[in-house]
Amino acid sequence: MLAPLLLYRGHTDSIFALDWSPAGNMLASGGRDRSVQVWQADSGANVCVYHGHTGPLLSVAWSPDGKLLASGDTSGEVHIWRARDGVPLQVYRGHKRWVRGLAWSPDGQLIASGGDFGDSTVQLWQPDTGQHLLTYTALYRVFAVDWSPDGQRLAACAFSGGVHSWEARTGDRVYKYQGHTGPVYTLGWSPAGSLASAGKDGQVQIWQEQNPNPSLVYQGHTQAVKTLHWSPDGTSIASGGDDTILRIWQASTGADADTYAGHSTWIRTLSWSPDGRSLASASGHVVHVCTLG
């Protein structure tokens, strides 16, 4: 069973979002206290705090080159910050409310953002100018959004229970997946192009586009799964949610490879370090960092 290496304390209220910097030396978090906080990954030292949001934060994401950080909140705004010092560079106001999903394209040229309660759109836009390019409207209450590894497609999941994928630059739908029995709260594309999704039914499902049935179903969580993340090499998946247990699964078999039971309340977000050696997860106002193997 995993044990915590570090606990990061600095937020004054619940943390809803985590993301590791591409270089692996920093970790960003955002939450109900309306701040983005950047941490030194190996020590837990608080490096910088970004202020400017008017609503609680629901999403954070580093640009692929590590120079910028994006964050979305319940007011519908997405802020772009210069990562090294928190200087605000851009505010995107295309959403009406609740930006819960946020993802940079692999080349760093575009951002996809997904709106939950009161919005229900996925919007594609340019981070340097804030220019809106496309809106996808076929989902109700979007919880997560992710780019395919080649940057050609987007996938998003929703309260309505489905997962959609579509051509990123045209909005033409490629596939609709309905394998879960309730709302789908989280998803992610593997480096090799498989999709993982999880939700209220407590299952993590692995599937391929064009196949109506999952290739694997991971069962072990006893309540809703709210967050998942593939390991950088695609061999493992981490997941967490309402049962407070962080689970690591062997991707190819669904075997339960490891667990972490150090959280006292439900796990809202997690992120795998780029070198695959550490996992960060958050519940309440504390970030837990565990070292693997």
Secondary structure as UniProt FT lines:
FT   STRAND          4..9
FT   STRAND          15..20
FT   TURN            22..23
FT   STRAND          26..31
FT   TURN            32..33
FT   STRAND          35..40
FT   TURN            41..43
FT   STRAND          46..51
FT   STRAND          57..62
FT   TURN            64..65
FT   STRAND          68..73
FT   TURN            74..75
FT   STRAND          78..82
FT   TURN            83..86
FT   STRAND          87..92
FT   STRAND          99..104
FT   TURN            106..107
FT   STRAND          111..115
FT   TURN            117..119
FT   STRAND          122..125
FT   TURN            127..129
FT   STRAND          132..136
FT   STRAND          142..147
FT   TURN            149..150
FT   STRAND          153..158
FT   TURN            159..160
FT   STRAND          163..167
FT   TURN            168..170
FT   STRAND          173..177
FT   STRAND          184..189
FT   TURN            191..192
FT   STRAND          195..199
FT   TURN            200..201
FT   STRAND          204..207
FT   TURN            209..210
FT   STRAND          216..218
FT   STRAND          225..230
FT   TURN            232..233
FT   STRAND          236..241
FT   TURN            242..243
FT   STRAND          246..250
FT   TURN            251..253
FT   STRAND          256..260
FT   STRAND          269..272
FT   TURN            274..275
FT   STRAND          278..283
FT   TURN            284..285
FT   STRAND          286..291
//
